Amino acid sequence: MTEPVVVPPVVPTPEPPVVPPVVPPVVVAPPAVETILTPAPVAPVVPPEVKLELKLPENSLLDQARVDQIKTFAKEKNLTNDQAQMIVDRENEAMGSYKTAQEKAFSDEKSKWIDEIKSDPEFLGEKFNQSTELAHRAAKHYLTPADLKILNDTGLGNHPILVRAFHKIGKDMGEDKLILAPPVGPGKKSAAEVLYGSKE
């Protein structure tokens, strides 16, 4: 009798293990907790626009354009009306001091002109009144009333150069030696033409 063939059992091949994907842990931030040490959000402070009403003293030397410049500066720097007014007052005082100093300097200069004329040999001593009268006659003869007013108002009528020039013209007039060039055109000759001659 033939012995039966024994077939060994089939062992199944095991499947490779399934590795789950690595998922990074999710970090959840803790909820914000306000404490007494947590500063509260601060909203930006917008200062209210200040209406500037600046006043100029009477007879002020500052003009309105300068006041408007001060207003613009004051608004840019958020200055109060009192602070802006202080700037106006300070500049007005500075302008007044400058004007006073200039007037004094010119007054001193005019005094020097008088002293210079009095020291001139043609105007010394008793000659002074007579010589100044000659200069005045010549100026009055050749200058218009408006020209004379300008010289008197500004004090330039006492400038030694003008006084000597008109004194010489007055002497020539008195001695009948004045030589006139032919007139350039109709009308009276100007003071410049009388003193310095025609440009032609």
C-alpha positions in Angstrom: 0.0 0.0 0.0 1.3 3.4 -0.9 1.8 5.9 1.9 -0.1 9.2 1.6 1.9 12.3 0.7 1.9 14.9 3.4 1.7 18.5 2.2 3.0 21.0 4.6 0.6 23.8 5.4 1.1 27.2 3.6 2.2 29.9 6.0 1.0 33.3 4.8 3.7 36.1 4.4 3.0 38.7 7.0 2.2 42.3 5.7 4.6 45.0 6.5 3.5 47.1 9.5 1.6 50.3 8.6 3.4 53.3 10.1 1.0 56.1 10.8 2.1 59.6 9.5 3.8 61.8 12.0 1.5 64.7 12.8 3.1 67.6 14.7 1.4 68.5 17.9 -0.9 71.5 17.7 0.1 74.1 20.3 -2.8 76.1 21.4 -1.9 79.5 22.9 -3.5 80.1 26.2 -6.2 82.7 26.2 -5.0 86.3 27.0 -5.6 87.1 30.5 -5.8 90.8 31.5 -4.1 91.7 34.7 -3.5 95.0 36.4 0.0 95.0 34.9 -1.4 94.8 31.3 -1.4 98.3 29.8 -4.7 99.3 28.2 -4.5 100.4 24.6 -4.1 104.1 24.3 -5.8 106.0 21.5 -3.8 108.8 19.9 -4.6 112.1 21.3 -5.5 114.7 18.7 -5.3 118.2 20.3 -8.2 120.4 19.4 -7.4 123.2 17.0 -6.8 126.4 18.8 -8.3 129.6 17.3 -5.5 132.2 17.4 -6.5 135.8 17.9 -3.3 137.8 17.8 -3.3 141.5 18.5 -0.8 144.1 17.2 -0.1 147.2 19.3 -1.0 150.5 17.9 1.5 151.8 15.3 3.2 148.4 15.2 5.9 148.0 12.6 4.9 144.3 12.0 2.7 143.8 8.9 -0.1 141.3 8.6 2.0 138.9 6.5 4.4 138.5 9.4 1.5 137.9 11.8 0.1 135.2 9.5 3.5 133.5 9.5 3.6 133.5 13.3 0.1 131.9 13.3 1.2 129.1 11.0 4.2 128.4 13.1 2.1 128.4 16.3 -0.4 125.9 14.9 2.4 123.6 13.7 3.9 123.6 17.2 0.5 123.4 19.0 1.1 126.7 20.8 -1.6 128.4 22.8 -2.9 131.8 21.9 -0.9 133.3 24.8 2.3 131.7 23.6 1.8 132.9 20.1 1.0 136.4 21.4 4.3 136.4 23.2 6.1 135.8 19.9 4.2 138.7 18.3 5.0 141.1 21.2 8.7 140.1 21.2 9.1 140.7 17.5 7.2 144.0 17.7 9.5 145.1 20.5 12.6 144.1 18.5 11.4 146.0 15.4 10.7 149.1 17.5 14.2 148.9 19.1 15.8 148.5 15.7 13.9 151.6 14.3 14.9 153.7 17.3 18.5 152.7 16.9 18.4 153.6 13.2 16.8 156.9 13.8 19.4 157.8 16.5 22.2 156.8 14.2 20.9 159.0 11.4 20.3 161.9 13.8 23.9 161.7 15.0 25.0 161.6 11.4 23.0 164.7 10.6 24.6 166.5 13.6 28.0 165.7 12.1 26.9 167.2 8.8 26.1 170.5 10.5 29.5 170.5 12.3 31.3 169.8 9.1 29.5 172.7 7.3 30.3 175.1 10.2 34.0 174.1 10.0 34.1 174.8 6.3 36.1 178.1 5.6 33.2 179.3 3.4 30.8 179.0 6.4 33.0 180.0 9.4 31.7 182.4 11.9 29.7 185.3 10.5 29.8 183.8 7.1 27.5 181.0 8.2 24.2 182.8 7.9 25.1 184.5 4.6 26.5 181.4 3.0 23.5 179.2 4.0 21.2 181.9 2.7 23.0 181.7 -0.7 22.6 177.9 -0.8 18.9 178.2 0.1 18.3 180.7 -2.6 19.9 178.5 -5.2 18.0 175.4 -4.0 14.7 177.3 -4.0 15.4 178.6 -7.5 16.2 175.3 -9.1 14.2 172.8 -7.1 10.5 172.3 -7.0 8.6 172.7 -3.7 8.2 168.9 -3.6 11.9 168.4 -3.9 12.6 170.9 -1.1 10.1 169.1 1.1 11.9 165.8 0.6 15.2 167.3 1.5 13.7 169.0 4.6 11.7 166.0 5.7 14.7 163.6 5.4 17.3 166.0 6.6 19.3 165.4 3.4 19.2 169.1 2.8 21.9 169.5 5.4 24.3 167.1 3.6 27.6 169.0 3.1 27.9 168.0 -0.5 24.5 169.5 -1.4 25.0 172.6 0.8 28.4 173.4 -0.8 27.0 172.8 -4.3 24.1 175.1 -3.8 26.2 177.6 -2.0 28.5 177.8 -5.1 25.5 178.1 -7.4 24.1 180.9 -5.2 27.4 182.8 -5.3 27.4 182.5 -9.1 23.8 183.7 -9.3 24.6 186.6 -7.0 27.7 187.6 -9.0 25.8 187.1 -12.3 28.4 184.5 -13.3 26.1 181.5 -13.7 26.6 179.8 -17.1 23.7 177.8 -18.4 24.0 175.1 -21.0 21.4 175.2 -23.9 18.2 173.5 -22.7 17.8 169.9 -23.8 14.1 170.1 -24.1 11.1 172.1 -22.9 10.5 172.7 -19.3 12.7 173.4 -16.2 16.1 171.6 -15.9 16.3 169.0 -13.2 18.4 169.4 -10.0 20.8 166.7 -11.3 21.3 168.6 -14.6 21.9 171.8 -12.7 24.5 170.3 -10.3 26.2 167.8 -12.6 25.4 168.9 -16.1 23.7 167.1 -19.0 24.5 163.5 -19.8 25.0 164.4 -23.5 
